[in-house]
Amino acid sequence: MPMSTAIASQRALIMRNRSVTFFCMDAIAHALADPVRRDILRMLRDRPVNAGRIAAAFPVSRPAVSRHLRVLRESGLVSDELRGRERVYRLTLDALVELEAFLAELRAPSRWERRFMALETEVHRVSRTRRSTPVTPKRLNDSKKDTA
């Protein structure tokens, strides 16, 4: 199935069947959602592996592994190369950049969290300052004289 890629508003789109369109990050999340595909990625982490060896490692049929590899290829997580009669797959981590940026954005402190951290810092600074400077208590009679 041919895959056409278009850039729309700085986000790459993956087009399937003229009716189903995925954003790249959605395609990656979809690819990572399946445990077999995650295991395939782990296999490819150390070195390129041919399709036959990948298929032999799983209890599912070869066509099922082929579909898993197609999903991984279309999401950009793996690339394939034809070497003679074999198709060799290798891990491509460049596709994870957008997903990693999204996750970093989620992990970053929110606006309110930053403000609360600043408030906490200020409270600690003021309490340290108060502890370091001796405070002489005013007498109750002294304050009455000032107001009178």
Helices and strands as residue ranges (DSSP letters): E 4-8, E 11-16, E 20-23, H 24-32, H 35-46, E 49-50, H 51-56, H 62-75, E 78-83, E 86-91, G 93-96, H 97-107, H 111-132, H 140-147
